[in-house]
Amino acid sequence: MNELIEILEDIQPDADYESCTTLIDDHILGSLQIISLVAEMEDAFDITIPTVEIKAENFNSAQALWAMIQRLQQEGI
């Protein structure tokens, strides 16, 4: 989780990733940041994030992102 927070802070440093649950809804992360985030997460966690997983419910918080990462790692994607 700490590595994910570091990735998020590198991409968009002006957010409280520990408590924010509206990263997409409040436009804290825009489309270009999401593209960068997907690439960084795929590299850092050795996963592939399918297009169907790129939705607000998976990207609205660091906790939701971490849950998605763990699920994809377990599924071997």
Backbone hydrogen bonds, N-H to C=O, Kabsch-Sander energy under -0.5 kcal/mol:
donor,donor_aa,acceptor,acceptor_aa,energy
5,I,1,M,-2.4
6,E,2,N,-2.2
7,I,3,E,-2.1
8,L,4,L,-2.7
9,E,5,I,-2.7
10,D,6,E,-2.0
11,I,7,I,-1.9
12,Q,8,L,-3.1
15,A,13,P,-0.8
17,Y,15,A,-1.1
19,S,16,D,-0.9
20,C,16,D,-2.4
23,L,60,N,-2.7
26,D,22,T,-2.5
27,H,24,I,-1.9
28,I,23,L,-1.4
29,L,23,L,-2.3
30,G,28,I,-0.5
34,I,30,G,-2.3
35,I,31,S,-2.1
36,S,32,L,-2.1
37,L,33,Q,-2.9
38,V,34,I,-2.8
39,A,35,I,-2.0
40,E,36,S,-2.6
41,M,37,L,-2.9
42,E,38,V,-2.5
43,D,39,A,-2.0
44,A,40,E,-2.9
45,F,41,M,-2.5
46,D,42,E,-0.7
47,I,42,E,-1.1
48,T,77,I,-1.2
53,E,50,P,-1.9
54,I,51,T,-1.6
55,K,53,E,-1.7
58,N,55,K,-1.6
59,F,55,K,-1.1
59,F,56,A,-0.7
60,N,56,A,-1.4
62,A,17,Y,-0.6
62,A,20,C,-0.5
65,L,61,S,-2.2
66,W,62,A,-2.7
67,A,63,Q,-2.2
68,M,64,A,-2.2
69,I,65,L,-2.6
70,Q,66,W,-2.6
71,R,67,A,-2.3
72,L,68,M,-2.7
73,Q,69,I,-2.4
74,Q,70,Q,-2.2
75,E,71,R,-2.1
76,G,72,L,-0.7
76,G,73,Q,-0.5
77,I,72,L,-2.4
